[in-house]
Structure formats: structure tokens, C-alpha cells
């Protein structure tokens, strides 16, 4: 069966899932973050077959997340800067799993600050000024890469949303209204307005 790809989607989440969505890819990156570097370490720690591990490492190399290096007579793998940036996702998933899918005995790992020994606060969103941001205040506006379909989807957000509380729906609607006022007319709209 041919693998479906999202690499051409006008959605950063879909394109990220295209690379990171396979559970083995995230677990290999986790192993690299925790210090594993050799093929046999990944295989032993993850209990993964050689064939699957080889394919996943190759895919991670193709996407410049992992590099393969010759070290002495062996080979080691390391994360690139792009790969190291996944640490925030891994920690957020670890914290989410401990909160919403915990082991009866408690968390198997507790992330800490190596310098101070203090545990990490839960990963959360903050705006550019450092203000914490909850879901009720999260809005969207089109970025420079937004295509017509993304603009249309954001336009639809101005309509009341059924799956979120009314206050959140109103805020999303306000954000969508603001985005409509901010953005210039697309070429197709210019033709319609003339």
C-alpha cells in the first residue's frame, strides 16, 4: 500500500504529522534526546525490528532531523538542530501522558532542569510578550503562506462554533473579523469587487 503524504498541504500541522506522525519516529527522536546514538541501542530500547528501524532512520535523515556519522569503526546517529527542536513536543507529550494517561504507580520519568534539579513547569503557550495563553484566548490569522482554502476556512470561523463554549466562539469570531479587516483582497476578490 502506498503511503499517503501531506507534504503539499497548506497546513503546518499536517506537514509535521507527515514526518512525526508515525509513533516510531517520535520514539526514535525521544531515544536520541535521552542519549541513545547507536542502531542496536534503538533496537534494544524500543524493541523494534531492524527493517522498521532502518526505514524510520532513513526517513528522519531525508527530512534532516537525524544525521548519521561514522565514529571509529561504527556508526552513530545524532539530532540536527531541526531534530533537537522536537524536544518541546516530546516533553509536552510526556506531561500530557502523565496527566491524562498515567501509570497507577505514577510518572516513570520527571523532566528536570539539569542546573537546578527543579522539575519543569507544564508546557504552555505564551504570547510574544510572555503572557500565558489559554485555549479560550487562542486565535488564528492567516500567515504569509496561507492559500485561498486557508483564507476560506478562517472566514468560516467567524460563524458561531458549535463545539466550543459561546465565549470562545465569540472570541474566535472576533479574531476572524479582525483578520478579515487586516488582510488585503486576494486577486479573485478584486475581480468580484469591480
ABEGO torsion letter per residue (X at the ends): XBBBBAAABBBAAAAAAAAAABAAAAAAAAAAAAGBABAAAAAAAAGBBAAAAAAAAAAAAAAGABBBBBBEABBBBBBBAAAAAAAAAAAAAAAAAAAABBBAAEBABBBBBAAAGBBBBBBBBBBAAGBBBBAAABBBBBBAABBAAAAAAAAAAABBBAABBAAAAAAAAAAAAAAAAABBBBAAAAAAAX
